[in-house]
Amino acid sequence: MRLSIIVPAYNCRAYIDECLTSITDQMWDDSELIVVDDGSDDGTDRILEKYRDVPCVKVMFRSHEGASGARNAGIDAASGDYITFVDCDDRLKPGFLRCAEDLLPSSSDMIIFGIERHFLDGRSEISALEDHFYPDISYFADEYIRKRAMLIYSVGNKFYDKKLIDMYHIRFLAGLEFGEDRLFNYSFLLKAQTVFTSEIIMYDYMQRSLCSMSSKHFPGFFSLLCDLHEEKMKCFLTLSGGTDRGEREDFVNYDMKRTVIAAIERFCEHPEEIDENLPSIGRIIFGDDYNEEDRRRLMNADIPDQSEWFLKPCDNAAISGLL
């Protein structure tokens, strides 16, 4: 078995057929589809019953524990040399698997593809990469630190070498509602040796409603973002072997600024997060002299450039020691 495709499914009756058909219509003979129903109560489970008799398809049913738990169950059941993930509300591009088939003999630990995002208003947006083989993971980390645009967050646009996942028991962190994809990828990259980026567009990301993670209140959201920032820095600063201190500082500062902006952009929709997050944001940017005028600046997204934010993340020693 060369490829296992894992689909976690939860309350997706309206579009699960579209997702699964986009996969089964183009599967290789030596590939498998693993669908893990995560305790659906909208009839999704009844739709999945008809896939039990489809060759090379495994359907699993479990109590509701979230996408991370469902993906982990799929990993445990997978027998492919490589695995990939497709969310139940998305779909594979027509003909993608045929185009990607020749890439597996390259024996790269991770293969990254492009994504097309489809929005409710009819717009679409393609995020693409170039064909490039990185024979050493440090070269990939160097490139990411310099370019910062290698589509690393999602797990839905990648092939992963299963033996690495098994060898180091790399799994999704259960119970985390945001950022679990990133953490899985950081853990995998820290064990990988080679990466291939492909110009092939793999994945149709489908916006199904205006409700999303951004519409939900997360207490301590900025703290969560800082934790993700820290793990990202540990991953890429550890792996990089060809960047100098200036490049690394620019990378940390840029990512920390993006972290701050991501938290502030939620304030209009979630004013309750202002008092929860703004004081810690203000201290990072302005230090102990943070005052009411600084608060007004931040509320207007007037964020000053910082050349020393690498000294101010949530764990200064962990990041500064890698610079």
Long-range contacts (C-beta under 8 A, 24 or more apart in sequence): 1-30, 1-31, 1-32, 1-79, 1-80, 1-81, 2-28, 2-30, 2-31, 2-80, 2-81, 2-82, 2-104, 3-28, 3-30, 3-31, 3-32, 3-80, 3-81, 3-82, 3-83, 3-84, 3-97, 3-104, 3-159, 4-31, 4-32, 4-33, 4-34, 4-74, 4-78, 4-79, 4-80, 4-82, 4-83, 4-84, 4-162, 5-31, 5-32, 5-33, 5-34, 5-83, 5-84, 5-85, 5-86, 6-34, 6-36, 6-71, 6-74, 6-75, 6-78, 6-83, 6-84, 6-85, 6-86, 7-33, 7-34, 7-35, 7-36, 7-74, 7-85, 7-86, 7-87, 7-88, 8-36, 8-38, 8-67, 8-70, 8-71, 8-74, 8-85, 8-87, 8-88, 9-35, 9-36, 9-37, 9-38, 9-40, 9-44, 9-48, 9-70, 9-88, 10-37, 10-38, 10-39, 10-40, 10-44, 10-64, 10-67, 10-70, 10-88, 11-40, 11-41, 11-42, 11-44, 12-40, 12-42, 12-44, 12-88, 12-89, 13-40, 13-42, 13-43, 13-44, 13-47, 15-88, 15-89, 15-206, 15-208, 16-44, 16-47, 16-48, 16-88, 17-47, 18-91, 19-86, 19-87, 19-88, 19-89, 19-90, 19-91, 20-51, 22-91, 22-92, 22-93, 22-94, 22-204, 23-86, 23-91, 23-92, 24-51, 24-54, 24-57, 25-94, 26-92, 26-94, 26-95, 26-96, 26-97, 26-98, 27-56, 27-97, 28-97, 28-101, 29-56, 31-56, 31-80, 31-97, 32-56, 32-57, 32-58, 32-78, 32-79, 32-80, 33-57, 33-58, 34-58, 34-60, 34-74, 34-77, 34-78, 35-59, 35-60, 36-60, 36-62, 36-70, 36-71, 36-73, 36-74, 37-61, 37-62, 37-70, 38-62, 38-64, 38-65, 38-66, 38-67, 38-69, 38-70, 39-63, 39-64, 39-65, 40-64, 44-88, 65-174, 66-174, 66-175, 66-177, 67-172, 67-180, 68-171, 68-172, 68-173, 68-174, 68-175, 68-176, 68-180, 69-172, 69-174, 71-155, 71-172, 72-171, 72-172, 72-174, 75-165, 75-171, 78-162, 80-162, 81-161, 81-162, 81-163, 82-111, 82-159, 82-160, 82-161, 82-162, 83-159, 83-160, 83-162, 83-165, 84-155, 84-156, 84-158, 84-159, 84-160, 85-155, 85-156, 85-158, 86-156, 86-203, 87-156, 89-206, 89-208, 90-156, 90-203, 90-204, 90-205, 90-206, 91-203, 91-204, 91-206, 92-202, 92-203, 92-204, 93-201, 93-202, 93-203, 93-204, 96-200, 96-201, 96-202, 96-203, 99-200, 100-159, 100-198, 100-200, 100-202, 103-159, 103-196, 103-198, 104-159, 106-133, 106-196, 107-194, 108-133, 108-161, 108-194, 108-195, 108-196, 109-137, 109-160, 109-161, 109-164, 109-188, 109-191, 109-192, 109-193, 109-194, 109-195, 110-158, 110-159, 110-160, 110-161, 110-188, 110-189, 110-192, 110-194, 110-195, 110-196, 111-158, 111-159, 111-195, 111-196, 111-197, 111-198, 112-150, 112-151, 112-152, 112-157, 112-158, 112-195, 112-196, 112-197, 112-198, 113-151, 113-157, 113-158, 113-198, 113-200, 113-201, 113-202, 113-203, 114-151, 114-157, 114-198, 114-199, 114-200, 114-201, 114-202, 114-203, 115-151, 115-154, 115-156, 115-157, 115-201, 115-202, 115-203, 115-205, 116-201, 116-203, 116-204, 116-205, 117-205, 117-207, 118-204, 118-205, 118-206, 118-207, 119-207, 120-207, 120-209, 120-210, 126-201, 127-151, 128-199, 128-201, 129-197, 129-198, 129-199, 130-197, 130-199, 131-196, 131-197, 131-198, 131-199, 132-196, 132-197, 133-194, 133-195, 133-196, 134-194, 134-195, 134-196, 134-197, 135-194, 136-193, 136-194, 136-241, 137-189, 137-192, 137-193, 137-194, 137-195, 137-239, 138-239, 138-240, 138-241, 138-242, 139-242, 140-189, 140-195, 140-239, 141-189, 141-235, 141-236, 141-239, 141-240, 141-241, 141-243, 142-240, 142-241, 142-242, 142-243, 144-236, 145-236, 145-237, 145-240, 145-243, 145-247, 145-248, 145-251, 146-243, 146-247, 146-251, 148-251, 148-254, 148-255, 150-197, 152-182, 152-185, 152-189, 153-181, 153-182, 153-185, 154-181, 154-203, 155-181, 155-184, 155-185, 156-181, 156-202, 156-203, 156-205, 157-202, 157-203, 158-185, 160-188, 161-192, 164-188, 164-191, 164-192, 167-191, 177-213, 177-218, 178-213, 178-218, 178-224, 179-224, 179-227, 179-228, 182-228, 182-231, 182-232, 183-228, 183-231, 186-231, 186-232, 186-234, 186-235, 189-235, 189-239, 190-235, 190-238, 190-239, 214-266, 214-269, 215-269, 217-270, 217-272, 217-273, 218-273, 219-276, 220-276, 220-277, 221-263, 221-266, 221-273, 221-276, 221-277, 222-259, 222-260, 222-263, 222-273, 222-276, 222-277, 222-280, 222-281, 223-277, 223-280, 223-314, 225-259, 225-262, 225-263, 226-259, 226-313, 226-314, 227-314, 228-259, 229-255, 229-256, 229-259, 229-313, 229-314, 230-313, 230-314, 230-315, 230-318, 230-319, 233-313, 233-318, 233-319, 233-322, 234-318, 234-319, 234-322, 237-319, 237-322, 237-323, 238-322, 245-323, 248-310, 248-322, 248-323, 249-307, 249-310, 249-323, 252-309, 252-310, 252-313, 252-319, 252-323, 253-306, 253-307, 253-308, 253-309, 253-310, 256-284, 256-306, 256-309, 256-310, 256-312, 256-313, 257-303, 257-306, 257-309, 260-284, 260-285, 260-303, 261-301, 261-303, 264-298, 264-299, 264-301, 264-303, 265-301, 267-299, 274-299, 284-309, 284-312, 284-313, 285-309
